Amino acid sequence: MKNILVWFRNDLRLHDNLPLYQASLKAEKIYFIYCIDTRWFEETHLGFKKTDIFRTKFLLESLASLRMALRKKGSDLIIRVGKPEIEVAKVAEMLQVQAVFASKETTNEETLIEFILEKHLENKKVRLELFWNYTLYHLDDLPFPIQKLPNIFTEFRKCVEKDATLRSVLPTVQHFNPISHDFLVGEIPSLTDLGFQDVSISNKQVLHFKGGEKEGILRLQEYFWETDSLKTYKETRDSLLGANYSSKFSAWLSLGCLSPRYIYQEVKKYEKERIKNDSTYWLIFELIWRDYFRFVAKKYGNQIFQEFGIKQNSLQFKNDIYLFKKWIKGETGVDFIDANMRELNQTGFMSNRGRQNVASFLVKDLQISWIWGAMYFESKLIDYDPCSNWCNWMYIAGVGNDPRENRYFNIESQAKKYDAKGLYVKFWLSDF
Ligand SMILES: Cc1cc2nc3c(=O)[nH]c(=O)nc-3n(C[C@H](O)[C@H](O)[C@H](O)COP(=O)(O)OP(=O)(O)OC[C@H]3O[C@@H](n4cnc5c(N)ncnc54)[C@H](O)[C@@H]3O)c2cc1C
């Protein structure tokens, strides 16, 4: 094949990137494109943007980092703003490529775009080739067909740990062909261009999240090698304050700035060079959760976005909009919930312990649909990932993969256990 256009999606990196690597084997010339989808910034029927400022800022930084990395290797990143199914097809035609290579997505909105783009490309005699690229374990390497995916995580984990092979990290391509100077590569828009006014992010944020492959790798260096935090991860992961109680890799993983296989490889290196213990294993264990939810989404399709979930349980909600707004603002009067929601609102991040509690509180105590909560998280989270978000919400609501019936988080005892001295609540509620 002569020319291939690599369409970046949630895989904003040069390392361990399957479509990019495959393109480098097959093409004489490779071009790169990313399209910012304007539908992400529309308002939902609940009155907030589908994608708010935190993730947008992180995305723009990731694109700048990717563009710089590509320029260093002789190429560039073409940027378009609009609908990818239209913009990518237009650029493919202009550059006279024979194929577009990209990562295969799993959830409805993304796969619909793939479908429409494929049709547009067909008309121009261009092929769309999609590659499974997000998980630690490749879909094709699972020891069962996706329809036989166990509904209980532990069964899945034991099965893959025993019978699935893990692919190694792919080599990073070192040099690319230049793109013609006449070609309009496009500017990366600013936050203001995308309709955001207020760009202030609280300096109380748990970590200064900066988007990009380079920044993701730096965070890994810091968490594993400089601060040695990995060796105590299992003991600290349920904490609430500070940069190093957990890895914070989620933001970089969700946009693909970090590859899960690269993290795995670094854990193995750490185990050889520093220490191998329950904590080093536990980080991989959590990455297997991440895989699991993507495979659940693959198996169940749109059911993960529907109120009855994959268990098909019908739930009764009161859906009091006033209480929902109180929850959103962190004004429920329950300090532990309010502190977590304020952290989310001011920084785009919340710990896993916090997420479990605010989600349970919304659904079980306020009796508000988990769909509303998941939509709000989708808007605010810097690390939003459709599969992890919606499947975790389903799990908490009791319509997902939790084998236990009627799990309930007692917020008071959770706060006593995880914020025994009230430091977290004080930290987030003290301004008010
Ligand atoms: C209601 C709810 C919504 C959530 N929404 C998201 C989301 O949109 N995006 C997201 O990445 N995670 C989501 N999570 C999972 C989890 O809370 C975050 O991955 C984690 O808090 C991110 O912090 P970390 O990177 O420091 O995690 P660490 O504890 O350091 O874990 C390492 C990595 O393992 C993965 N991981 C850890 N826990 C989970 C989990 N429960 N499910 C799936 N993957 C996991 C993440 O990729 C994470 O980066 C959600 C959890 C709940 C309860």
Ligand as a Chemical Component Dictionary entry (heavy atoms), coordinates in Angstrom:
data_LIG
# 
_chem_comp.id                   LIG 
_chem_comp.type                 NON-POLYMER 
_chem_comp.pdbx_formal_charge   0 
_chem_comp.three_letter_code    LIG 
# 
loop_
_chem_comp_atom.comp_id 
_chem_comp_atom.atom_id 
_chem_comp_atom.alt_atom_id 
_chem_comp_atom.type_symbol 
_chem_comp_atom.charge 
_chem_comp_atom.model_Cartn_x 
_chem_comp_atom.model_Cartn_y 
_chem_comp_atom.model_Cartn_z 
_chem_comp_atom.pdbx_ordinal 
LIG C1  C1  C 0 -19.019 5.213 39.794 1  
LIG C2  C2  C 0 -17.627 5.027 39.244 2  
LIG C3  C3  C 0 -17.277 5.602 38.025 3  
LIG C4  C4  C 0 -16.005 5.425 37.491 4  
LIG N1  N1  N 0 -15.679 6.018 36.289 5  
LIG C5  C5  C 0 -14.449 5.811 35.755 6  
LIG C6  C6  C 0 -14.099 6.383 34.501 7  
LIG O1  O1  O 0 -14.895 7.051 33.834 8  
LIG N2  N2  N 0 -12.829 6.179 34.038 9  
LIG C7  C7  C 0 -11.931 5.420 34.719 10 
LIG O2  O2  O 0 -10.797 5.271 34.257 11 
LIG N3  N3  N 0 -12.260 4.843 35.878 12 
LIG C8  C8  C 0 -13.473 5.005 36.429 13 
LIG N4  N4  N 0 -13.775 4.437 37.636 14 
LIG C9  C9  C 0 -12.830 3.498 38.242 15 
LIG C10 C10 C 0 -11.823 4.096 39.248 16 
LIG O3  O3  O 0 -12.499 4.847 40.208 17 
LIG C11 C11 C 0 -10.741 4.931 38.578 18 
LIG O4  O4  O 0 -10.155 4.202 37.512 19 
LIG C12 C12 C 0 -9.633  5.289 39.546 20 
LIG O5  O5  O 0 -10.161 5.950 40.661 21 
LIG C13 C13 C 0 -8.620  6.172 38.853 22 
LIG O6  O6  O 0 -7.588  6.526 39.713 23 
LIG P1  P1  P 0 -6.131  5.904 39.569 24 
LIG O7  O7  O 0 -5.690  5.962 38.160 25 
LIG O8  O8  O 0 -5.297  6.544 40.608 26 
LIG O9  O9  O 0 -6.428  4.358 39.930 27 
LIG P2  P2  P 0 -5.462  3.242 40.493 28 
LIG O10 O10 O 0 -6.049  2.778 41.769 29 
LIG O11 O11 O 0 -4.059  3.662 40.502 30 
LIG O12 O12 O 0 -5.665  2.045 39.447 31 
LIG C14 C14 C 0 -4.847  1.884 38.289 32 
LIG C15 C15 C 0 -5.715  1.803 37.063 33 
LIG O13 O13 O 0 -6.570  0.681 37.132 34 
LIG C16 C16 C 0 -7.832  0.982 36.518 35 
LIG N5  N5  N 0 -8.907  0.856 37.501 36 
LIG C17 C17 C 0 -8.823  0.981 38.842 37 
LIG N6  N6  N 0 -10.026 0.771 39.418 38 
LIG C18 C18 C 0 -10.892 0.513 38.409 39 
LIG C19 C19 C 0 -12.291 0.209 38.337 40 
LIG N7  N7  N 0 -13.067 0.121 39.431 41 
LIG N8  N8  N 0 -12.848 0.050 37.126 42 
LIG C20 C20 C 0 -12.110 0.123 35.990 43 
LIG N9  N9  N 0 -10.790 0.393 36.001 44 
LIG C21 C21 C 0 -10.191 0.577 37.185 45 
LIG C22 C22 C 0 -7.754  2.423 36.030 46 
LIG O14 O14 O 0 -7.384  2.420 34.686 47 
LIG C23 C23 C 0 -6.645  2.997 36.910 48 
LIG O15 O15 O 0 -5.976  4.081 36.312 49 
LIG C24 C24 C 0 -15.062 4.625 38.192 50 
LIG C25 C25 C 0 -15.418 4.054 39.430 51 
LIG C26 C26 C 0 -16.690 4.252 39.947 52 
LIG C27 C27 C 0 -17.035 3.622 41.254 53 
# 
loop_
_chem_comp_bond.comp_id 
_chem_comp_bond.atom_id_1 
_chem_comp_bond.atom_id_2 
_chem_comp_bond.value_order 
_chem_comp_bond.pdbx_ordinal 
LIG C1  C2  SING 1  
LIG C2  C3  SING 2  
LIG C2  C26 DOUB 3  
LIG C3  C4  DOUB 4  
LIG C4  N1  SING 5  
LIG C4  C24 SING 6  
LIG N1  C5  DOUB 7  
LIG C5  C6  SING 8  
LIG C5  C8  SING 9  
LIG C6  O1  DOUB 10 
LIG C6  N2  SING 11 
LIG N2  C7  SING 12 
LIG C7  O2  DOUB 13 
LIG C7  N3  SING 14 
LIG N3  C8  DOUB 15 
LIG C8  N4  SING 16 
LIG N4  C9  SING 17 
LIG N4  C24 SING 18 
LIG C9  C10 SING 19 
LIG C10 O3  SING 20 
LIG C10 C11 SING 21 
LIG C11 O4  SING 22 
LIG C11 C12 SING 23 
LIG C12 O5  SING 24 
LIG C12 C13 SING 25 
LIG C13 O6  SING 26 
LIG O6  P1  SING 27 
LIG P1  O7  DOUB 28 
LIG P1  O8  SING 29 
LIG P1  O9  SING 30 
LIG O9  P2  SING 31 
LIG P2  O10 DOUB 32 
LIG P2  O11 SING 33 
LIG P2  O12 SING 34 
LIG O12 C14 SING 35 
LIG C14 C15 SING 36 
LIG C15 O13 SING 37 
LIG C15 C23 SING 38 
LIG O13 C16 SING 39 
LIG C16 N5  SING 40 
LIG C16 C22 SING 41 
LIG N5  C17 SING 42 
LIG N5  C21 SING 43 
LIG C17 N6  DOUB 44 
LIG N6  C18 SING 45 
LIG C18 C19 SING 46 
LIG C18 C21 DOUB 47 
LIG C19 N7  SING 48 
LIG C19 N8  DOUB 49 
LIG N8  C20 SING 50 
LIG C20 N9  DOUB 51 
LIG N9  C21 SING 52 
LIG C22 O14 SING 53 
LIG C22 C23 SING 54 
LIG C23 O15 SING 55 
LIG C24 C25 DOUB 56 
LIG C25 C26 SING 57 
LIG C26 C27 SING 58 
# 
